[in-house]
Structures are given as C-alpha cells and as structure tokens.
Amino acid sequence: MPSFAAQQCLFRAYDIRGSRQHFTSRFVTALGLAFAQLYHQQNCGSKDVSANSRSPTPAVGSKTVHSKNTIIVIGYDVRCGSDVIAHRLADILTQHGLHVVQLNLVTTPMMVFWAEQYQGHGIIVTASHSAKDILGIKWLVDHHSPSGTDIQMLYQQLVDNATHHPSDKQKVKPEHRKPCIDTAVPVTGHQTALAHEQVAAAYIDAIAQVFEQIYPINKQHPKDTYHSSAKLDLVVVIDCMHGATSNVAQRLFERFCRQVIMLNDTPDGNFPAGNPDPTEPQRLVPLQQSVVVHQADIGIAFDGDGDRLMVVDNNGKVVMPDHLLYLLAQVALSACPDALADSQLTSQILFDIKCSHHLPKLLSELGTVPVVSKTGSSFMRQQMQQSPSQIIFAGEFSGHFIFNDRRFIVYDDAMYAALRLLHWLSAADEHGGKKVLADITHTLPDMVSTADHYLPVPKTRPTDCSIIEQLARLCQYLRQLVEAAQSVDSSHDFDLLNACSPPLCHCSAHRQHLTLEQARRLLPVGTKLSCIDGVRLDFAHGFGVVRQSNTSHHLTARFAGNSLTDLKAVQATFATLCRPFDKKLAEQIVAIPAE
C-alpha cells in the first residue's frame, strides 16, 4: 500500500513542487483522484457554472460545455514531463465525471484567464522558475489559489485515499461522494482540447480590450498621445528564457509595439541558457547587452511560467524590483477606473516584506497607503480578494506584480504587467514626449543592497523554538526596553527572559545580559520592527530582513542601505542580534556581498 511519505516534501506553502523523481506514475494517479474529489466537493450546491465567473470578457467557448458538469481547465509548461503529467491528470478527472478543457502549453496566467471563462477551476503543471529537474503543479478552486492549509489538506486526502482505497483505479462512485454531489453526473466526463490559436487569440484580444478602455480612440486626453489604432513607438527586447511565454510573447507584443526583438524564444524544457529565473545574478546579462546593441527603449524578461517580470532600462541597467514596483504602482493609479477613483476609501498598495525601506515613503507620496505583506504572491491575492475595493495594486520583490483595477484577471501576469508599463511610458510626459525609463529611475533614491540571499537553517534542539522565533523575541524585547526608557530615566541593566517554559524548550538557557545602552545601539529610537514574516528592521539609513523560506529549507536574507557603509552597518546589527543564537549565522550575514 503506497503511503506517499516521500512525496510530503512536495506539498509546499504555495504549490506542489520538487524533484521529478517523486512524480511517479502511482503518485500522479493518486493526486488526480484527490483533485477529482476536491473539485466534486467544491461543486456542492453550485447552480450556475458561470455564476462565479469574474472574467472581463464573455465566456469563451463555454457553449460547448454541459451546464451540469464541473469544468476544469488544464495546461502545462515547457519542462520535460509536464505534458505527460497534465494529460494523465486530465484523463483521471474525466474518468471521475469532470469536464476537462485542455489548453496544452500555456503560461500560468493564461491558465488563470481561461479558468475565469468557466467556473474558476484550473490546473497547470509547472515548476515556474525552478531548475529543469524540478516539476510542480499549481491550481485554482473557484477563482482562488490554495492556502498552505488547503495544500496540506490535499496531501492528507491523498494519504487517506491510499489507506482506505489502495486500488489506483478507485472511482469516485456516487456512494463515496458527499451527499450534495449530483449523482446524475455521469461517471465518465468529457475532454475538450482547444487549439493553440484559440487559446492565444482569446487571451490577446482580452488584453487589447483593456487598452481600448484606457486609451479609447475617440477620447482626446491632453497628456496622452497613444491611441489603440497605432502601435507604441518603442523598441522592445524580450527574453523568454525558453519558458512558456515563448509560445505567445512575440505575437502579443508585436500587436502593440513598433519593434520587438526576441531572445531565447524557443520553448525548450532543457533551458539551454540557464534556469528560467530572471532574478538570478548575471541571468539578465544577455538582455542588457541586447538592449544596448539595439538602442532599445526597454528590455523585458519573464520566468518559466510567465508570472514574474524583470526589466532593463534603455541604458542596459537592471531596474531594481523595488523601483519597478513603484513605477507600476504609478501605472495603476494613472489609469484607475472612475468607480475606484471616486471611492471614499484611500487606495492601498501592497508590497512584500523584502522590499526596501524607501518604498513605503515613495508610495505614500503617491497619495496611497503602503501596506506590508508576507512574501508570496498567493498571500497578496488572498488579501486583495478580502478587500477588493481598496488594494488596487500589489508587488513582490521577486517580480510578481498584480493589478486589481477590475480590468483584467487579478493575478501576477508578467506579460500583462509589462504591457501596462509600456503603454504608460508611451503616454506623453509634461514635455510632450514619451517617458525615458532611465531618466525616471535616476530620480529615485540611491541604495546599495544585497541580493535575496539563501542561508542554511541553523540546527536547534528538537524542543527549541526556531532561530527566527528566538530572534523575533529578542527584537521585541529590545524595542520595548528602548521605548520604556524614553519615559523613565534608568541606568539599570536588564535581563532578557525568554517566554519559553524551561521544561519544554532549551531556548530559556539563552538568557543575555544587556545594558540599556546596548539596546539603544542595536535598535535606536524610531526603528521599525515587523515580525509578520520573519524579522524585518527599518532604520533611518537602511533595512534588513531574515525569514524562513516558504519554498525550501533555508533562511532568506536581504539587506540594504543608503550607502555601502550603511549597508554594512545594517548587516553588522543583524549579525550582533543573531550571534547569541548561532555564531555561524552571524558570520554568514556579515559576509553577504552587495550587488
């Protein structure tokens, strides 16, 4: 009987992802059954297959689908083996009474777009920006990405099935379904395979409709010279990194731009140019060189499944994700629909905890409320869905950007975000000409930073709190100490008492003798502390964050300062804070180089 204990590591915070050796035929079959049960349960009480659709365009091709069926769209990325897994999942879902719409090779945002044409259910077999030997799966249920709890519940369902129904060919028979499932649904469903032309054309046309709304032909605006009937006067270089955008990017961008130059635009799951991750150091060098050689206005790079964006300016310099987030926030605000602009609520911009200390101030100057979020685009989408009228844009340091202005899908679609930026750059500035990207970024605050760096997780006793929890407790204590001393003149020394109970946790042995002067040096008055996702400290001259990665067993760290000296000072502070818990971690923090 399969227990699938080896596959537990695949079920992560955002999706299913890991080494291809774990994606055995037996596991994929069992996973297909778990998905079938998940979608059948979701359909309980559903009366109208289109009632939940929030798509900006009429349902595409939905007339061919029986209204009583639960419909799931399925696609896959370019990596070797993704197509086999996708077709196997499609077959299993069909065997269990579900209607499957096969999209074949698409980006993750394109899968989301097509899911919105039906009931908001979709699966894509993709490992995003990961290396070629990694496979993965992302999915939607009723327009929503799964939470970490949902992902673990799917794994538990898979394990329960293996325990109670060991046969891999077990059907979801009516007597095994929940009572609310319509037993009139046939045991065998249907499959509809859409041609690439239909899949791409509907997606491109929907994006074109967005720009027709923002820049209508018959509407003259003194600051806008672009009309949808004319192509943008831009030279654009695009690096698809041999990923899923290779299948559609050239056609999409040539619809809007005067000249498009393509790099690495052949779909290839071996990724001959390197991992499809535009945030890796040196990964954008070919794009930078091409921008300079062709005297292009901008360079654009997409990751493996098309949900992350990186940009190179007209001088061949990589635009920092923090700065790109700020620019895209301006894009969102400049074309905010009247219904949102007239709202009594102040617009909010969401950014993740790894973004720089300058960003909140820059966003505030735009007249918005900056809101810090946990790292993870799925977390951001969940926050947007909980307050849809307030958060009009969200961005993440890793290159995920989400527009929430009711014009298109609420998802981190890198190609769509890039086109929004291109249209904004083409709109006339105060001098009547198009905006120059390098001129804009040159005015933003200078900053020296490290990359988003991975560090080994320090070993702790089984009963100890994690290093992040211990660090958070220390910082919270120091802040309280400094704040209390502002109103009370005290020269006494203070002991740090852990909140852990000695019989349960050895962390209590790490008591430290700290003077008030030491506390003031580490966390000066005015230092901001956030512990929503790891430990983040914002100083007057820089910031730093150390957190547990959601996608691997590592700590991630990023530091920045107004100058190299400021950056080193921030790193030194974090090293001092971490040293009592793990000396090696402190040394590793100090050793992280500036970009």
Secondary structure as GFF3:
##gff-version 3
##sequence-region A 1 595
A	DSSP	three_ten_helix	8	10	.	.	.	ID=ss1
A	DSSP	beta_strand	16	19	.	.	.	ID=ss2
A	DSSP	three_ten_helix	20	22	.	.	.	ID=ss3
A	DSSP	alpha_helix	25	42	.	.	.	ID=ss4
A	DSSP	three_ten_helix	62	64	.	.	.	ID=ss5
A	DSSP	beta_strand	71	76	.	.	.	ID=ss6
A	DSSP	alpha_helix	82	95	.	.	.	ID=ss7
A	DSSP	beta_strand	99	105	.	.	.	ID=ss8
A	DSSP	alpha_helix	108	116	.	.	.	ID=ss9
A	DSSP	beta_strand	122	125	.	.	.	ID=ss10
A	DSSP	beta_strand	134	140	.	.	.	ID=ss11
A	DSSP	alpha_helix	148	164	.	.	.	ID=ss12
A	DSSP	three_ten_helix	174	176	.	.	.	ID=ss13
A	DSSP	beta_strand	190	193	.	.	.	ID=ss14
A	DSSP	alpha_helix	196	214	.	.	.	ID=ss15
A	DSSP	beta_strand	232	239	.	.	.	ID=ss16
A	DSSP	three_ten_helix	244	247	.	.	.	ID=ss17
A	DSSP	alpha_helix	249	254	.	.	.	ID=ss18
A	DSSP	beta_strand	257	263	.	.	.	ID=ss19
A	DSSP	alpha_helix	285	293	.	.	.	ID=ss20
A	DSSP	beta_strand	298	302	.	.	.	ID=ss21
A	DSSP	beta_strand	309	312	.	.	.	ID=ss22
A	DSSP	alpha_helix	321	334	.	.	.	ID=ss23
A	DSSP	alpha_helix	338	341	.	.	.	ID=ss24
A	DSSP	beta_strand	348	352	.	.	.	ID=ss25
A	DSSP	alpha_helix	359	365	.	.	.	ID=ss26
A	DSSP	beta_strand	369	373	.	.	.	ID=ss27
A	DSSP	alpha_helix	377	386	.	.	.	ID=ss28
A	DSSP	beta_strand	391	395	.	.	.	ID=ss29
A	DSSP	beta_strand	401	403	.	.	.	ID=ss30
A	DSSP	alpha_helix	414	426	.	.	.	ID=ss31
A	DSSP	alpha_helix	437	442	.	.	.	ID=ss32
A	DSSP	beta_strand	448	449	.	.	.	ID=ss33
A	DSSP	beta_strand	453	456	.	.	.	ID=ss34
A	DSSP	alpha_helix	467	487	.	.	.	ID=ss35
A	DSSP	beta_strand	494	495	.	.	.	ID=ss36
A	DSSP	three_ten_helix	506	509	.	.	.	ID=ss37
A	DSSP	beta_strand	513	514	.	.	.	ID=ss38
A	DSSP	alpha_helix	516	522	.	.	.	ID=ss39
A	DSSP	beta_strand	528	530	.	.	.	ID=ss40
A	DSSP	beta_strand	535	538	.	.	.	ID=ss41
A	DSSP	beta_strand	542	548	.	.	.	ID=ss42
A	DSSP	beta_strand	554	561	.	.	.	ID=ss43
A	DSSP	alpha_helix	564	578	.	.	.	ID=ss44
A	DSSP	alpha_helix	583	591	.	.	.	ID=ss45
###
